[in-house]
Amino acid sequence: MESSLISKSGPGIDGDSFIIKRRNELRIMTDLLSNTFQPIRVTHILYRTNLSYGQTKKYLSALHDMGLVEELTVPYRSYLITEKGRAFVRIVAGELKVPMK
């Protein structure tokens, strides 16, 4: 599943029009990992990455299965990037020009 981003480009309403850009799975996973450098709850992840709850859970599950994030339960249920995930972000972010947080 892909998610969409809206960016302004060219003339339209008040001089702006909107083009929908779609993210591929690699970009979505990199966005998710870039938001887990500190323990973060699922709700906060989905708001920051502009994904639905179902999409967020699907990708977090895949990232967890690959060993790129770990699920924490203390003091609350959250996700945190692993060293393997950090290495993945360093490699992929350079290719996609994704800002690391």
ChimeraX attribute file (.defattr): number of C-alpha atoms within 10 A of each C-alpha:
attribute: neighborCount
match mode: 1-to-1
recipient: residues
	/A:1	10
	/A:2	12
	/A:3	17
	/A:4	13
	/A:5	12
	/A:6	11
	/A:7	11
	/A:8	12
	/A:9	11
	/A:10	10
	/A:11	10
	/A:12	10
	/A:13	8
	/A:14	6
	/A:15	9
	/A:16	12
	/A:17	13
	/A:18	14
	/A:19	13
	/A:20	11
	/A:21	12
	/A:22	14
	/A:23	15
	/A:24	12
	/A:25	13
	/A:26	11
	/A:27	17
	/A:28	21
	/A:29	21
	/A:30	23
	/A:31	22
	/A:32	24
	/A:33	25
	/A:34	22
	/A:35	20
	/A:36	21
	/A:37	17
	/A:38	12
	/A:39	18
	/A:40	18
	/A:41	16
	/A:42	16
	/A:43	13
	/A:44	12
	/A:45	24
	/A:46	18
	/A:47	12
	/A:48	12
	/A:49	18
	/A:50	16
	/A:51	19
	/A:52	14
	/A:53	13
	/A:54	10
	/A:55	16
	/A:56	21
	/A:57	15
	/A:58	13
	/A:59	17
	/A:60	22
	/A:61	15
	/A:62	14
	/A:63	19
	/A:64	18
	/A:65	11
	/A:66	12
	/A:67	14
	/A:68	21
	/A:69	24
	/A:70	20
	/A:71	16
	/A:72	14
	/A:73	9
	/A:74	8
	/A:75	7
	/A:76	10
	/A:77	12
	/A:78	19
	/A:79	24
	/A:80	20
	/A:81	25
	/A:82	17
	/A:83	12
	/A:84	12
	/A:85	23
	/A:86	19
	/A:87	13
	/A:88	15
	/A:89	24
	/A:90	15
	/A:91	11
	/A:92	16
	/A:93	17
	/A:94	11
	/A:95	9
	/A:96	12
	/A:97	8
	/A:98	15
	/A:99	12
	/A:100	15
	/A:101	10
